Amino acid sequence: MAAVVLLLAVAVLVSPTAAESVPCEPVKFGHDSVVCACNATYCDTVPEVPAPAAGEAVVITSTRAGARFQLSSASWSTEPRDANRLAQLRIALEGAERRQEVFGFGGAFTDAAGINIVKLPEAAQEQLINSYYGPDGIGYSVARVPMGGCDFSTHPYTYADVAGDTVLANFSLTHEDTEYKLPYLRRALAVSDTEVRVFASPWSAPAWMKSNGALNGMGHLLPEYYQTWANYFVRFLEEYDKEGISMWGVTAQNEPIDGDIPEFAFNCMGWTAESQTEWIKTNLGPTLRASRFNATKVMILDDQRFLLPAWADVVLADPEAAAYVDGVAVHWYGDPFFPADALTATHNHHPDKFLLNTEACEGSYPWEIQKVALGSWHRAENYAADIIRDLNHWVTGWIDWNIALDMNGGPNWVSNFVDSPIIVDDELQRFYKQPMFYAMGHFARFVPPGSTVLDAGVEQGDLLSVVAETPDGGTVATLLNTGDIELEVSLTDPERGHLDLTLPARSLTTAKWM
């Protein structure tokens, strides 16, 4: 890859190009942007992006003002710029190196998501799944599944709730799996034109295996049940495999520090880095390797980045445990308060282990009174900014939380409501694609699995950007303008010259060239 220079400079207006696609049906709910409404007979699609001609770039733009994947084009130029029109600020990045491979982007198939999707007409259900995973959707290629119940269920449960059943004779999937998770997972895999990596995360072991005898609250897995819990993982993998879902990976525990919080409201189980190390090396790792699921990826942590690199350093310092660990899973909830440098430090300490963001959602903080904010561009910006920062700090992919929620941000058995990129309006038998949905699409669709992130991204003022090489030999730059005025941006490559773009105010822009 030739050296890339990114600087703020004078823009050249880009000319529109035509593409066959179904446009957004905008609906305004009083926030700063619009949602796009879909039903059984109508739903917008992602335009087919033409291959850029030599010396050209295809430009895809979404804005707070209402543009959604709007296509235009721009040209590389070797002509000198007009020095009188150059902006004062320049950002020069030279010698960009190839970094991590991108695994992909996706969302979680929770009970709540299925409960909402099933309320829609069959044709609308197909529209929703296709919007995420279909060939004219946003290109999701990863899916997360709770291993049993979580807060986004209607009640707490596991697959082995019969006390004392250490041989798991009564282990069985529930109607939540057969009615709300598996049908939509199978649809996603069926419509996708790429491999979908599916991974599972447990929220809690059965109550009888835990120190507090409950699925929530402060409690840990009792050591006498370490092996039973490892066997539980294999049983889960077996049952999902019978249903046609082959798991790419598992996380050792969803948010292990939750189980150390007294009176924690919903499903949880506490681990320390030391106890997770012992369980992985003695039980989970050997048990998976001895099974037919020996290639299943194992991820540690699955919690906030402020626990890094310390958590990974403890687990991976043990060579026996490290031999069974493939990656480190992180959540985004503490990201506004803790810098992404912790991710780079973790990569530098353990370059052979991948980093994957496995959960994110808006509306989760206690001070956010309105959990669902239909049409919030601000929330889309938060998504895009976090994804850009993560990719620029060695993260291989970014998985959203619930793929669909209701108008209140549920259901949720402890009323822990949040927002989602798609909100189902059961009363009107339609669903709304939020700005967050389109923010996800700028990455999932245009930075596909197998892409390689380049050390060419910047964060300067209102501009955040990430650059990646794509498997087809192209290069993609994704640029976020969080400011209220347009930005003039120039991407400069010694072999091609300069590519000048205007980034509209409050916009997300993707440029691709070959």
Secondary structure, 3 states (H helix, E strand, C coil): CCCCEEEECCCCCCEECCCCCCCCCEEECCCCCEEEEECCCCCCCCCCCCCCCCCEEEEEEEECCCCCCEEEEEEEECCCCCHHHCCCCCCCCCCCCEEEECCEEEEECCHHHHHHHCCCCHHHHHHHHHHHHCCCCCCCCEEEEEECCCCCCCCCCCCCCCCCCCCCCCCCCCHHHHHHHHHHHHHHHHHCCCCCEEEEEECCCCHHHECCCCCCCCCEECHHHHHHHHHHHHHHHHHHHHCCCCCCEEECCCCHHHHHCCCCCCCCCECCHHHHHHHHHHHHHHHHHHCCCCCCEEEEEEEEHHHCCHHHHHHHHCHHHHCCCCEEEEECCCHHHCCCHHHHHHHHHCCCCEEEEEECCCCCCCCCCCCCCCCCHHHHHHHHHHHHHHHCCCEEEEEEEECCEECCCCCCCCCCCCCCCEEEECCCCEEEECHHHHHHHHHHCCCCCCCEEECCCCEECCEEEEEEECCCCCEEEEEEECCCCCEEEEEEECCCEEEEEEECCCEEEEEEEC
